């Protein structure tokens, strides 16, 4: 899931 | 964390501080769109609900809390404390034209049909257009104070720097998120006209004044 990585951004 | 993202976040933080400081020091929110600030408060609230479910890092948690708190503080200053100075006659953008499409788009195009994920997606879409009431206000009055221009420049640069961050992450980590990228590009494009005026006028010591 790409969105898992995305969630570390603000 | 890479340099583009760090500078982007710092630019975002700087924008928020510039705005709060300007309102506080001048005891006035003249020229500031309360509607844009209201939209930003909605953006941060819906995006950072994950503070309750996942822990990323101290940096991540702190920044999220600062962004939420600052957006509420800004709304408080505009709508309550310095309400008398709020220029609502010029802040006439209809925010339902931004809110409703953002909700619909988030329900249609998302990574996962789950409450938190849809709220995150909604916040990404809404953020990309949340500055429109402010830009509309500047175009309506035909000018902006220098400090308001600095605020807009710092806020606009932040997502532009995130685009560089996403290119970097795609190259280095093979990671990309199309929703964030497309919305981020739209968001940055909306500032282009302003960036041009900022560089050609404000940086040369002139007031940001639109041609009549």
Backbone of each chain as ProteinMPNN parsed JSONL, in Angstrom:
{"seq_chain_A": "XXXXXXXXXX", "coords_chain_A": {"N_chain_A": [[0.836, -1.209, 0.0], [0.703, 2.07, -0.996], [-0.14, 4.248, 0.448], [0.519, 3.894, 3.076], [3.158, 4.62, 3.433], [3.046, 7.261, 2.706], [1.779, 8.442, 4.882], [3.656, 9.378, 6.669], [4.201, 11.882, 6.089], [3.511, 15.449, 6.3]], "CA_chain_A": [[0.0, 0.0, 0.0], [1.517, 3.275, -1.058], [-0.567, 5.271, 1.406], [1.157, 3.677, 4.378], [4.393, 5.399, 3.446], [2.602, 8.647, 2.605], [1.307, 8.964, 6.161], [4.707, 9.969, 7.5], [4.34, 13.282, 5.67], [2.559, 16.332, 6.996]], "C_chain_A": [[0.862, 1.247, 0.0], [1.134, 4.249, 0.047], [0.026, 5.092, 2.793], [2.412, 4.537, 4.51], [4.047, 6.889, 3.485], [2.293, 9.251, 3.973], [2.409, 9.514, 7.068], [4.925, 11.438, 7.115], [3.269, 14.14, 6.334], [1.461, 16.871, 6.089]], "O_chain_A": [[1.668, 1.448, 0.909], [1.982, 4.995, 0.535], [0.036, 6.026, 3.595], [2.685, 5.104, 5.568], [4.674, 7.668, 4.203], [2.52, 10.441, 4.194], [2.113, 10.061, 8.13], [5.725, 12.142, 7.732], [2.271, 13.639, 6.852], [0.598, 17.622, 6.543]]}, "seq_chain_B": "XXXXXXXXXXXXXXXXXXXXXXXXXXXXXXXXXXXXXXXXXXXXXXXXXXXXXXXXXXXXXXXXXXXXXXXXXXXXXXXXXXXXXXXXXXXXXXXXXXXXXXXXXXXXXXXXXXXXXXXXXXXXXXXXXXXXXXXXXXXXXXXXXXXXXXXXXXXXXXXXXXXXXXXXXXXXXXXXXXXXXXXXXXXXXXXXXXXXXXXXXXXXXXXXXXXX", "coords_chain_B": {"N_chain_B": [[13.023, 11.388, 5.822], [13.906, 14.108, 3.882], [15.862, 16.813, 2.469], [14.229, 18.544, 0.967], [11.673, 18.132, 1.917], [11.994, 18.816, 4.58], [12.701, 21.556, 4.412], [10.378, 22.393, 3.17], [8.438, 21.834, 5.158], [9.38, 23.578, 7.131], [9.027, 25.978, 5.838], [6.286, 26.016, 5.676], [5.675, 26.141, 8.38], [6.837, 28.597, 8.958], [5.187, 30.299, 7.445], [2.773, 30.101, 8.861], [3.55, 31.178, 11.315], [4.291, 33.788, 10.529], [1.789, 34.811, 9.77], [0.221, 34.632, 12.159], [1.75, 36.266, 13.834], [1.665, 38.707, 12.463], [-1.083, 39.367, 12.659], [-1.347, 39.468, 15.417], [0.545, 41.455, 16.253], [-0.293, 43.748, 14.822], [-2.77, 43.972, 15.771], [-4.878, 43.402, 14.134], [-6.78, 41.912, 11.495], [-7.01, 42.708, 8.935], [-7.291, 42.372, 5.434], [-6.872, 39.667, 5.479], [-8.178, 36.517, 4.658], [-10.721, 35.108, 6.365], [-12.124, 32.911, 5.661], [-10.387, 31.243, 4.178], [-8.668, 30.572, 6.262], [-10.384, 29.204, 7.913], [-10.912, 27.01, 6.306], [-8.351, 25.866, 6.288], [-8.17, 25.107, 8.961], [-10.09, 23.099, 8.976], [-8.859, 21.374, 7.166], [-6.452, 20.549, 8.544], [-7.559, 19.389, 10.816], [-9.069, 17.226, 9.792], [-7.069, 15.777, 8.518], [-5.118, 15.165, 10.437], [-6.219, 13.462, 12.274], [-5.171, 11.031, 12.561], [-3.339, 11.197, 14.529], [-4.341, 10.062, 16.721], [-4.291, 7.388, 16.177], [-1.915, 6.386, 14.927], [1.622, 6.415, 15.584], [4.239, 8.264, 14.346], [6.656, 9.831, 14.533], [8.421, 11.937, 16.891], [8.853, 14.438, 15.83], [6.92, 14.485, 13.75], [4.495, 14.253, 15.236], [4.648, 16.566, 16.864], [4.721, 18.676, 14.943], [2.249, 18.306, 13.691], [0.512, 18.844, 15.839], [1.173, 21.515, 16.295], [0.382, 22.694, 13.856], [-2.393, 22.227, 13.895], [-3.155, 23.565, 16.292], [-2.26, 26.199, 15.723], [-3.845, 26.845, 13.512], [-6.383, 26.9, 14.615], [-6.017, 28.915, 16.486], [-5.555, 31.089, 14.791], [-8.052, 31.321, 13.514], [-9.556, 31.933, 15.754], [-8.525, 34.451, 16.412], [-9.303, 35.924, 14.156], [-12.135, 35.586, 13.922], [-13.125, 36.071, 16.48], [-11.467, 37.51, 18.587], [-10.262, 39.753, 17.132], [-12.385, 40.535, 15.619], [-13.706, 42.882, 14.808], [-11.958, 44.019, 13.021], [-11.973, 42.421, 10.894], [-12.286, 41.939, 7.487], [-14.911, 41.375, 6.194], [-16.534, 42.074, 4.077], [-15.034, 41.898, 1.795], [-14.384, 39.313, 1.758], [-15.708, 37.189, 0.184], [-15.855, 34.745, -1.075], [-17.462, 31.737, -2.049], [-17.382, 29.153, 0.019], [-18.585, 26.693, -0.033], [-18.452, 25.831, -2.598], [-15.98, 24.774, -2.753], [-15.779, 22.981, -0.638], [-17.856, 21.035, -1.04], [-17.263, 19.751, -3.622], [-14.75, 18.7, -2.816], [-15.44, 16.839, -0.868], [-17.046, 15.061, -2.372], [-15.207, 14.208, -4.338], [-13.324, 12.976, -2.698], [-14.771, 10.826, -1.795], [-15.077, 9.427, -4.12], [-12.519, 9.118, -5.384], [-10.053, 7.554, -3.879], [-7.595, 5.898, -1.763], [-8.469, 3.855, -0.218], [-11.547, 2.698, 0.967], [-12.199, 3.799, 3.703], [-13.04, 5.33, 6.806], [-10.977, 7.074, 8.064], [-9.116, 7.194, 6.0], [-10.589, 8.324, 3.92], [-11.14, 10.801, 5.044], [-8.535, 11.777, 5.197], [-7.932, 11.931, 2.461], [-9.892, 13.754, 1.631], [-8.925, 15.996, 3.015], [-6.543, 16.45, 1.672], [-7.439, 17.11, -0.906], [-8.994, 19.355, -0.279], [-7.072, 21.059, 0.84], [-5.591, 21.722, -1.394], [-7.044, 23.688, -2.658], [-7.69, 25.509, -0.735], [-6.592, 28.025, -0.406], [-7.787, 29.672, -2.188], [-10.019, 31.494, -1.43], [-8.487, 33.468, -0.126], [-6.744, 34.362, -2.184], [-8.657, 35.272, -3.912], [-9.675, 37.369, -2.433], [-7.462, 39.097, -2.383], [-7.34, 39.684, -5.103], [-9.729, 40.96, -5.378], [-9.552, 43.265, -3.766], [-7.389, 44.241, -4.97], [-4.842, 44.562, -4.008], [-2.172, 43.701, -1.675], [-0.8, 43.647, 1.591], [2.728, 43.846, 2.275], [3.566, 41.985, 4.196], [1.509, 40.144, 4.171], [1.913, 39.177, 1.638], [4.4, 37.923, 1.992], [3.623, 35.894, 3.674], [1.905, 34.446, 1.949], [3.764, 33.675, 0.045], [5.529, 32.002, 1.474], [3.736, 30.015, 2.248], [2.879, 29.044, -0.23], [5.274, 28.11, -1.295], [5.822, 25.898, 0.236], [4.271, 23.597, -0.635], [5.255, 23.391, -3.164], [7.902, 22.697, -2.648], [7.399, 20.232, -1.571], [6.73, 18.832, -3.845], [9.218, 18.5, -5.049], [10.27, 16.876, -3.073], [8.641, 14.636, -3.418], [9.451, 13.784, -5.95], [12.085, 13.143, -5.364], [11.645, 11.087, -3.493], [10.415, 9.233, -5.087], [12.462, 8.559, -6.787], [14.44, 7.653, -4.973], [13.198, 5.975, -3.049], [11.356, 4.599, -4.386], [8.756, 5.252, -4.033], [5.524, 6.56, -4.404], [2.631, 8.695, -4.355], [-0.164, 9.133, -5.95], [-2.499, 10.658, -5.476], [-1.733, 12.621, -3.586], [0.315, 13.815, -5.063], [-0.905, 14.825, -7.49], [-2.817, 16.594, -6.374], [-1.06, 18.256, -4.996], [0.379, 19.401, -7.075], [-1.646, 20.831, -8.386], [-2.277, 22.605, -6.308], [0.144, 24.066, -6.108], [0.273, 25.201, -8.656], [-1.839, 26.99, -8.537], [-0.713, 29.08, -7.181], [1.052, 30.228, -8.93], [0.642, 32.625, -10.473], [0.602, 34.462, -8.416], [3.211, 34.052, -7.364], [4.737, 35.06, -9.462], [4.048, 37.81, -9.397], [4.985, 38.353, -6.846], [7.756, 37.983, -7.033], [8.425, 39.84, -9.041], [7.474, 42.234, -8.021], [7.1, 42.544, -5.027], [9.588, 41.64, -3.991], [11.193, 43.544, -5.036], [10.765, 45.667, -3.512], [8.364, 46.898, -3.918], [4.845, 47.446, -3.431], [2.441, 44.812, -3.413], [0.457, 45.101, -5.966], [-2.302, 44.793, -8.001], [-2.682, 45.046, -11.539], [-4.96, 47.468, -12.726]], "CA_chain_B": [[13.102, 12.851, 5.75], [14.939, 14.663, 3.01], [16.033, 18.261, 2.603], [13.093, 19.266, 0.359], [10.534, 18.02, 2.821], [12.312, 19.585, 5.787], [12.559, 22.986, 4.105], [8.95, 22.57, 2.912], [7.748, 21.905, 6.455], [9.798, 24.798, 7.816], [8.389, 27.069, 5.116], [4.894, 25.951, 6.111], [5.677, 26.629, 9.759], [7.145, 30.022, 8.872], [3.98, 30.974, 6.96], [1.811, 30.15, 9.956], [4.069, 32.117, 12.307], [4.186, 35.133, 9.942], [0.391, 35.246, 9.805], [-0.191, 34.838, 13.549], [2.497, 37.413, 14.331], [1.128, 39.91, 11.814], [-2.389, 39.691, 13.246], [-1.166, 39.8, 16.83], [1.273, 42.721, 16.395], [-1.056, 44.892, 14.306], [-4.094, 43.853, 16.395], [-5.838, 43.508, 13.034], [-6.71, 40.86, 10.482], [-7.373, 43.32, 7.657], [-6.64, 41.769, 4.275], [-6.747, 38.214, 5.633], [-9.431, 35.81, 4.446], [-11.108, 34.191, 7.432], [-12.624, 31.68, 5.046], [-9.227, 30.382, 3.909], [-8.165, 30.062, 7.541], [-11.361, 28.214, 8.371], [-10.673, 25.813, 5.488], [-7.111, 25.236, 6.758], [-8.475, 24.439, 10.227], [-10.786, 21.862, 8.598], [-7.842, 20.519, 6.533], [-5.572, 19.932, 9.539], [-8.336, 18.538, 11.71], [-9.443, 15.96, 9.147], [-5.881, 15.009, 8.14], [-4.288, 14.731, 11.558], [-6.938, 12.583, 13.197], [-4.331, 9.845, 12.753], [-2.566, 11.387, 15.76], [-4.955, 9.186, 17.712], [-4.163, 5.971, 15.823], [-0.542, 5.951, 14.641], [2.73, 7.272, 15.995], [5.296, 8.232, 13.332], [7.86, 10.323, 15.198], [8.186, 13.099, 17.741], [8.772, 15.549, 14.877], [5.622, 14.381, 13.086], [3.444, 14.56, 16.21], [4.765, 17.969, 17.264], [4.328, 19.55, 13.835], [0.796, 18.188, 13.516], [-0.147, 19.563, 16.93], [1.394, 22.95, 16.067], [-0.458, 23.131, 12.734], [-3.789, 22.255, 14.337], [-3.32, 24.632, 17.285], [-2.088, 27.502, 15.085], [-4.98, 27.153, 12.64], [-7.506, 27.29, 15.474], [-5.678, 30.22, 17.072], [-5.764, 32.095, 13.747], [-9.507, 31.492, 13.379], [-10.023, 32.623, 16.965], [-8.153, 35.876, 16.301], [-10.079, 36.565, 13.088], [-13.592, 35.567, 14.124], [-13.538, 36.491, 17.815], [-10.7, 38.578, 19.239], [-10.143, 40.962, 16.314], [-13.531, 40.452, 14.718], [-14.039, 44.221, 14.291], [-11.041, 44.395, 11.936], [-12.12, 41.43, 9.816], [-12.798, 42.59, 6.292], [-15.785, 40.341, 5.607], [-17.145, 42.549, 2.819], [-14.192, 41.484, 0.683], [-14.143, 37.863, 1.89], [-17.026, 36.715, -0.255], [-15.767, 33.482, -1.815], [-18.415, 30.745, -1.521], [-16.55, 27.984, 0.317], [-19.282, 25.42, -0.337], [-18.0, 25.42, -3.932], [-14.734, 24.021, -2.563], [-16.035, 21.897, 0.307], [-18.694, 19.967, -1.604], [-16.478, 18.929, -4.561], [-13.686, 17.968, -2.11], [-16.088, 15.682, -0.228], [-17.464, 14.118, -3.42], [-14.002, 13.644, -4.943], [-12.689, 12.085, -1.715], [-15.575, 9.59, -1.746], [-14.925, 8.718, -5.398], [-11.122, 8.771, -5.675], [-9.268, 7.395, -2.651], [-6.795, 4.663, -1.745], [-9.137, 2.834, 0.569], [-12.83, 3.253, 1.413], [-12.305, 3.723, 5.157], [-13.276, 6.678, 7.321], [-9.764, 7.879, 8.22], [-8.485, 7.357, 4.698], [-11.407, 9.282, 3.166], [-10.909, 12.11, 5.657], [-7.196, 12.193, 4.767], [-8.043, 12.287, 1.049], [-10.663, 15.006, 1.626], [-8.057, 17.095, 3.466], [-5.564, 16.703, 0.604], [-8.156, 17.837, -1.962], [-9.403, 20.677, 0.214], [-5.887, 21.905, 1.008], [-5.098, 22.204, -2.687], [-7.799, 24.871, -3.094], [-8.085, 26.295, 0.444], [-6.067, 29.39, -0.464], [-8.557, 30.457, -3.165], [-10.689, 32.677, -0.869], [-7.475, 34.505, 0.137], [-6.303, 34.922, -3.467], [-9.829, 35.991, -4.405], [-9.744, 38.617, -1.666], [-6.385, 39.955, -2.879], [-7.695, 40.174, -6.438], [-10.873, 41.847, -5.242], [-9.114, 44.558, -3.256], [-6.364, 44.699, -5.904], [-3.536, 44.719, -3.367], [-1.921, 42.973, -0.435], [0.313, 44.184, 2.365], [3.943, 43.053, 2.065], [3.634, 40.868, 5.132], [0.557, 39.152, 3.665], [2.581, 38.569, 0.488], [5.425, 36.995, 2.503], [2.865, 34.748, 4.167], [1.453, 33.667, 0.796], [4.925, 33.092, -0.621], [6.003, 30.882, 2.3], [2.719, 28.959, 2.197], [2.883, 28.47, -1.575], [6.545, 27.401, -1.503], [5.802, 24.639, 0.969], [3.82, 22.462, -1.449], [6.2, 23.298, -4.275], [9.043, 21.931, -2.14], [6.931, 18.852, -1.416], [6.796, 18.188, -5.169], [10.619, 18.056, -5.17], [10.371, 15.748, -2.138], [8.004, 13.449, -4.017], [10.337, 13.331, -7.034], [13.211, 12.522, -4.669], [11.219, 9.816, -2.896], [10.134, 8.297, -6.18], [13.765, 8.108, -7.272], [15.225, 6.98, -3.932], [12.474, 4.967, -2.27], [10.375, 3.994, -5.281], [7.449, 5.497, -3.44], [4.78, 7.723, -4.854], [1.214, 8.703, -4.025], [-0.734, 9.979, -7.003], [-3.478, 11.617, -4.942], [-0.991, 13.74, -3.007], [1.091, 14.489, -6.107], [-1.789, 15.609, -8.364], [-3.357, 17.714, -5.583], [0.059, 19.151, -4.691], [0.695, 20.153, -8.293], [-2.748, 21.797, -8.539], [-2.083, 23.614, -5.261], [1.28, 24.923, -6.46], [-0.07, 25.95, -9.873], [-2.717, 28.097, -8.159], [0.105, 30.173, -6.667], [2.007, 30.697, -9.935], [0.392, 34.024, -10.791], [1.055, 35.218, -7.251], [4.679, 33.963, -7.315], [5.255, 35.991, -10.469], [3.901, 39.167, -8.861], [5.828, 38.473, -5.655], [9.151, 38.124, -7.447], [8.622, 41.059, -9.841], [7.105, 43.456, -7.288], [7.371, 42.61, -3.591], [11.021, 41.503, -3.741], [11.848, 44.779, -5.464], [10.379, 46.729, -2.591], [7.08, 47.526, -4.238], [3.672, 46.83, -2.852], [1.777, 43.935, -4.354], [-0.734, 45.771, -6.469], [-2.68, 44.192, -9.277], [-3.02, 46.043, -12.559], [-6.391, 47.761, -12.693]], "C_chain_B": [[14.233, 13.272, 4.813], [14.886, 16.193, 3.085], [14.83, 19.052, 2.058], [11.891, 19.28, 1.303], [10.767, 18.866, 4.071], [12.136, 21.086, 5.529], [11.087, 23.319, 3.82], [8.172, 22.728, 4.213], [8.093, 23.198, 7.181], [9.161, 26.028, 7.169], [6.91, 27.18, 5.522], [4.753, 26.547, 7.517], [5.903, 28.149, 9.783], [5.908, 30.819, 8.445], [2.987, 31.166, 8.097], [2.237, 31.17, 11.011], [3.946, 33.564, 11.804], [2.768, 35.665, 10.097], [-0.067, 35.551, 11.234], [0.455, 36.097, 14.128], [1.951, 38.721, 13.772], [-0.183, 40.341, 12.474], [-2.21, 40.177, 14.68], [-0.528, 41.177, 17.019], [0.43, 43.919, 15.951], [-2.45, 44.962, 14.944], [-5.189, 43.935, 15.323], [-5.675, 42.359, 12.049], [-7.181, 41.403, 9.136], [-6.602, 42.661, 6.522], [-6.483, 40.27, 4.354], [-8.128, 37.573, 5.469], [-9.693, 34.819, 5.579], [-11.56, 32.862, 6.865], [-11.489, 30.722, 4.71], [-8.722, 29.767, 5.216], [-9.089, 29.016, 8.135], [-11.148, 26.891, 7.617], [-9.4, 25.106, 5.951], [-7.346, 24.513, 8.082], [-9.186, 23.103, 9.954], [-9.779, 20.859, 8.006], [-7.005, 19.8, 7.596], [-6.342, 18.997, 10.461], [-8.641, 17.192, 11.056], [-8.214, 15.13, 8.79], [-5.16, 14.414, 9.337], [-5.047, 13.964, 12.632], [-6.113, 11.329, 13.469], [-3.359, 10.008, 13.928], [-3.059, 10.406, 16.824], [-4.697, 7.712, 17.42], [-2.735, 5.51, 15.536], [0.484, 6.947, 15.165], [3.832, 7.142, 14.953], [6.625, 8.644, 13.959], [7.494, 11.53, 16.042], [8.0, 14.34, 16.858], [7.388, 15.62, 14.258], [4.483, 14.795, 14.026], [3.45, 16.038, 16.58], [4.268, 18.922, 16.176], [2.819, 19.508, 13.635], [0.056, 18.989, 14.588], [-0.009, 21.076, 16.736], [0.474, 23.461, 14.951], [-1.933, 23.218, 13.145], [-4.012, 23.447, 15.27], [-3.243, 26.008, 16.619], [-3.277, 27.854, 14.2], [-6.207, 27.552, 13.464], [-7.258, 28.659, 16.098], [-5.93, 31.335, 16.057], [-7.254, 32.372, 13.562], [-10.079, 32.247, 14.573], [-9.743, 34.127, 16.871], [-9.038, 36.589, 15.278], [-11.562, 36.679, 13.446], [-14.049, 36.017, 15.511], [-12.753, 37.712, 18.319], [-10.617, 39.873, 18.417], [-11.231, 41.017, 15.241], [-13.844, 41.801, 14.051], [-13.166, 44.616, 13.104], [-11.159, 43.452, 10.736], [-12.916, 42.037, 8.652], [-13.783, 41.668, 5.558], [-16.474, 40.765, 4.311], [-16.349, 42.111, 1.598], [-13.92, 39.975, 0.691], [-15.413, 37.122, 1.486], [-16.988, 35.427, -1.064], [-16.73, 32.465, -1.187], [-17.684, 29.436, -1.264], [-17.265, 26.651, 0.074], [-18.889, 24.912, -1.724], [-16.673, 24.665, -3.876], [-14.987, 22.791, -1.702], [-16.792, 20.728, -0.324], [-17.929, 19.118, -2.635], [-15.38, 18.125, -3.868], [-14.253, 16.72, -1.44], [-16.421, 14.621, -1.283], [-16.243, 13.41, -4.029], [-13.316, 12.644, -3.993], [-13.438, 10.756, -1.625], [-15.359, 8.75, -3.007], [-13.494, 8.234, -5.637], [-10.321, 8.757, -4.383], [-8.506, 6.075, -2.707], [-7.548, 3.511, -1.094], [-10.44, 3.422, 1.109], [-13.016, 3.039, 2.917], [-12.345, 5.147, 5.68], [-12.01, 7.546, 7.379], [-9.1, 8.187, 6.886], [-9.251, 8.381, 3.854], [-11.23, 10.696, 3.728], [-9.543, 12.666, 5.252], [-7.259, 12.695, 3.322], [-8.789, 13.616, 0.887], [-9.76, 16.182, 1.995], [-7.019, 17.455, 2.401], [-6.231, 17.521, -0.511], [-8.504, 19.254, -1.507], [-8.199, 21.609, 0.357], [-5.446, 22.515, -0.322], [-5.822, 23.476, -3.136], [-8.141, 25.836, -1.95], [-7.617, 27.755, 0.386], [-6.904, 30.276, -1.396], [-9.323, 31.647, -2.57], [-9.707, 33.819, -0.591], [-7.011, 35.164, -1.161], [-7.427, 35.745, -4.096], [-9.935, 37.358, -3.728], [-8.676, 39.604, -2.146], [-6.753, 40.525, -4.245], [-8.864, 41.149, -6.371], [-10.457, 43.235, -4.757], [-8.001, 45.119, -4.137], [-4.994, 44.875, -5.296], [-3.417, 43.835, -2.131], [-0.751, 43.635, 0.271], [1.514, 43.287, 2.127], [3.962, 41.814, 2.947], [2.661, 39.752, 4.713], [1.161, 38.426, 2.459], [3.644, 37.571, 0.94], [4.747, 35.724, 3.0], [2.462, 33.835, 3.007], [2.622, 32.988, 0.093], [5.436, 31.867, 0.149], [5.028, 29.709, 2.215], [2.698, 28.269, 0.832], [4.139, 27.642, -1.832], [6.517, 26.009, -0.882], [5.362, 23.449, 0.105], [4.709, 22.279, -2.681], [7.418, 22.467, -3.872], [8.664, 20.464, -1.929], [6.964, 18.109, -2.753], [8.228, 17.678, -5.402], [10.856, 16.842, -4.27], [9.778, 14.474, -2.739], [8.834, 12.904, -5.179], [11.52, 12.572, -6.426], [12.822, 11.146, -4.119], [10.902, 8.771, -3.955], [11.447, 7.701, -6.677], [14.492, 7.236, -6.243], [14.504, 5.817, -3.256], [11.434, 4.232, -3.109], [8.959, 4.156, -4.737], [6.783, 6.7, -4.095], [3.307, 7.567, -4.513], [0.543, 9.685, -4.977], [-1.709, 11.025, -6.489], [-2.76, 12.853, -4.411], [-0.255, 14.531, -4.099], [0.206, 15.377, -6.99], [-2.338, 16.827, -7.606], [-2.265, 18.737, -5.285], [0.451, 20.005, -5.886], [-0.382, 21.214, -8.535], [-2.553, 22.959, -7.565], [-0.975, 24.598, -5.635], [0.975, 25.789, -7.682], [-0.941, 27.167, -9.534], [-1.93, 29.318, -7.674], [0.961, 30.846, -7.741], [1.872, 32.181, -10.257], [0.892, 34.916, -9.649], [2.582, 35.222, -7.151], [5.307, 34.978, -8.264], [5.199, 37.429, -9.944], [4.824, 39.393, -7.669], [7.273, 38.75, -6.052], [9.377, 39.451, -8.182], [8.294, 42.334, -9.07], [7.59, 43.481, -5.845], [8.871, 42.538, -3.3], [11.795, 42.732, -4.197], [11.358, 45.98, -4.66], [9.064, 47.416, -2.894], [5.942, 46.784, -3.555], [3.04, 45.911, -3.887], [0.448, 44.566, -4.772], [-1.072, 45.178, -7.827], [-2.999, 45.286, -10.281], [-4.537, 46.232, -12.608], [-7.09, 47.235, -13.945]], "O_chain_B": [[15.373, 12.83, 4.955], [13.982, 16.773, 3.687], [14.458, 20.089, 2.607], [11.202, 20.287, 1.46], [9.861, 19.542, 4.557], [11.508, 21.794, 6.317], [10.609, 24.394, 4.182], [7.354, 23.637, 4.354], [7.224, 23.841, 7.772], [8.802, 26.989, 7.85], [6.369, 28.273, 5.686], [3.85, 27.336, 7.797], [5.247, 28.879, 10.526], [5.615, 31.875, 9.006], [2.43, 32.25, 8.277], [1.417, 31.925, 11.534], [3.549, 34.456, 12.555], [2.56, 36.81, 10.497], [-0.668, 36.595, 11.491], [-0.194, 36.887, 14.814], [1.793, 39.707, 14.491], [-0.374, 41.511, 12.804], [-2.827, 41.154, 15.106], [-0.991, 41.973, 17.835], [0.427, 44.964, 16.6], [-3.211, 45.894, 14.687], [-6.275, 44.463, 15.564], [-4.563, 41.892, 11.802], [-7.688, 40.656, 8.299], [-5.4, 42.421, 6.637], [-6.011, 39.649, 3.401], [-9.111, 38.022, 6.058], [-8.982, 33.826, 5.732], [-11.403, 31.817, 7.497], [-11.611, 29.518, 4.932], [-8.39, 28.582, 5.264], [-8.643, 28.065, 8.776], [-11.197, 25.809, 8.202], [-9.365, 23.877, 6.003], [-6.794, 23.437, 8.31], [-8.916, 22.104, 10.62], [-9.831, 19.664, 8.298], [-6.867, 18.577, 7.552], [-5.84, 17.939, 10.842], [-8.491, 16.143, 11.683], [-8.295, 13.902, 8.758], [-4.65, 13.295, 9.269], [-4.576, 13.832, 13.762], [-6.318, 10.646, 14.472], [-2.644, 9.071, 14.281], [-2.307, 9.98, 17.701], [-4.861, 6.871, 18.303], [-2.373, 4.378, 15.857], [0.249, 8.155, 15.186], [4.312, 6.038, 14.697], [7.6, 7.894, 13.917], [6.398, 12.077, 15.924], [7.123, 15.171, 17.098], [6.757, 16.677, 14.241], [3.618, 15.589, 13.655], [2.404, 16.686, 16.608], [3.502, 19.848, 16.444], [2.183, 20.543, 13.433], [-0.895, 19.713, 14.295], [-0.954, 21.827, 16.98], [-0.137, 24.522, 15.078], [-2.631, 24.166, 12.786], [-4.934, 24.238, 15.071], [-4.058, 26.884, 16.909], [-3.681, 29.015, 14.133], [-6.975, 28.427, 13.065], [-8.178, 29.467, 16.224], [-6.45, 32.394, 16.406], [-7.666, 33.528, 13.465], [-10.967, 33.087, 14.428], [-10.59, 34.957, 17.2], [-9.471, 37.719, 15.504], [-12.166, 37.741, 13.289], [-15.227, 36.315, 15.705], [-13.306, 38.802, 18.46], [-10.871, 40.959, 18.939], [-11.012, 41.481, 14.122], [-14.203, 41.85, 12.874], [-13.565, 45.438, 12.279], [-10.526, 43.66, 9.701], [-14.021, 42.554, 8.808], [-13.517, 41.236, 4.436], [-16.94, 39.924, 3.542], [-16.898, 41.968, 0.505], [-13.315, 39.433, -0.233], [-16.096, 36.517, 2.312], [-17.988, 35.055, -1.678], [-16.81, 32.342, 0.035], [-17.393, 28.689, -2.198], [-16.622, 25.605, -0.013], [-18.978, 23.716, -2.001], [-16.29, 23.998, -4.837], [-14.484, 21.703, -1.986], [-16.407, 19.57, -0.159], [-17.941, 17.891, -2.54], [-15.096, 16.997, -4.27], [-13.617, 15.665, -1.445], [-16.117, 13.441, -1.111], [-16.238, 12.192, -4.211], [-12.801, 11.613, -4.424], [-12.838, 9.703, -1.41], [-15.445, 7.522, -2.969], [-13.276, 7.091, -6.04], [-9.954, 9.806, -3.854], [-8.74, 5.244, -3.585], [-7.293, 2.342, -1.385], [-10.44, 4.527, 1.651], [-13.843, 2.24, 3.358], [-11.766, 6.058, 5.088], [-11.981, 8.634, 6.804], [-8.59, 9.286, 6.666], [-8.649, 9.201, 3.161], [-11.177, 11.667, 2.974], [-9.401, 13.862, 4.995], [-6.712, 13.749, 2.998], [-8.378, 14.485, 0.117], [-9.821, 17.239, 1.366], [-6.659, 18.622, 2.247], [-5.663, 18.499, -0.998], [-8.331, 20.22, -2.249], [-8.283, 22.795, 0.04], [-4.992, 23.658, -0.379], [-5.271, 24.257, -3.913], [-8.799, 26.854, -2.166], [-8.185, 28.617, 1.056], [-6.745, 31.497, -1.393], [-9.284, 32.73, -3.155], [-10.035, 34.989, -0.789], [-6.899, 36.388, -1.23], [-7.185, 36.774, -4.727], [-10.242, 38.364, -4.367], [-8.945, 40.795, -2.298], [-6.513, 41.701, -4.519], [-8.98, 42.052, -7.199], [-10.938, 44.25, -5.26], [-7.693, 46.309, -4.076], [-4.065, 45.294, -5.986], [-4.4, 43.303, -1.617], [0.177, 44.126, -0.372], [1.357, 42.107, 1.814], [4.329, 40.728, 2.5], [2.954, 38.569, 4.88], [0.956, 37.226, 2.276], [3.782, 36.499, 0.35], [5.237, 34.618, 2.775], [2.647, 32.619, 3.064], [2.495, 31.866, -0.397], [5.737, 30.831, -0.444], [5.442, 28.553, 2.121], [2.52, 27.053, 0.749], [4.087, 26.608, -2.497], [7.111, 25.067, -1.407], [6.015, 22.405, 0.115], [4.891, 21.166, -3.173], [7.904, 21.642, -4.646], [9.495, 19.569, -2.085], [7.198, 16.901, -2.79], [8.425, 16.565, -5.89], [11.552, 15.901, -4.652], [10.331, 13.384, -2.593], [8.91, 11.69, -5.368], [11.905, 11.506, -6.906], [13.564, 10.173, -4.258], [11.097, 7.575, -3.743], [11.538, 6.504, -6.953], [15.084, 6.214, -6.59], [15.117, 4.8, -2.931], [10.724, 3.357, -2.613], [8.089, 3.312, -4.953], [7.418, 7.732, -4.31], [2.799, 6.452, -4.396], [0.665, 10.901, -4.831], [-1.75, 12.146, -6.997], [-3.121, 13.983, -4.737], [-0.21, 15.76, -4.06], [0.526, 16.545, -7.214], [-2.328, 17.944, -8.122], [-2.513, 19.943, -5.318], [0.808, 21.174, -5.742], [-0.067, 22.361, -8.852], [-2.648, 24.129, -7.938], [-1.137, 25.81, -5.496], [1.365, 26.955, -7.742], [-0.813, 28.228, -10.146], [-2.414, 30.448, -7.746], [1.532, 31.91, -7.502], [2.866, 32.906, -10.308], [1.507, 35.959, -9.869], [3.185, 36.262, -6.886], [6.273, 35.661, -7.922], [6.177, 38.171, -10.036], [5.378, 40.479, -7.496], [7.93, 39.628, -5.492], [10.396, 40.11, -7.976], [8.781, 43.408, -9.424], [8.396, 44.334, -5.474], [9.375, 43.285, -2.461], [12.937, 42.933, -3.782], [11.512, 47.133, -5.062], [8.684, 48.382, -2.233], [6.086, 45.629, -3.155], [3.091, 46.185, -5.086], [-0.534, 44.557, -4.03], [-0.21, 45.079, -8.699], [-3.527, 46.335, -9.914], [-5.295, 45.265, -12.54], [-8.302, 47.392, -14.088]]}, "name": "protein", "num_of_chains": 2, "seq": "XXXXXXXXXXXXXXXXXXXXXXXXXXXXXXXXXXXXXXXXXXXXXXXXXXXXXXXXXXXXXXXXXXXXXXXXXXXXXXXXXXXXXXXXXXXXXXXXXXXXXXXXXXXXXXXXXXXXXXXXXXXXXXXXXXXXXXXXXXXXXXXXXXXXXXXXXXXXXXXXXXXXXXXXXXXXXXXXXXXXXXXXXXXXXXXXXXXXXXXXXXXXXXXXXXXXXXXXXXXXXX"}
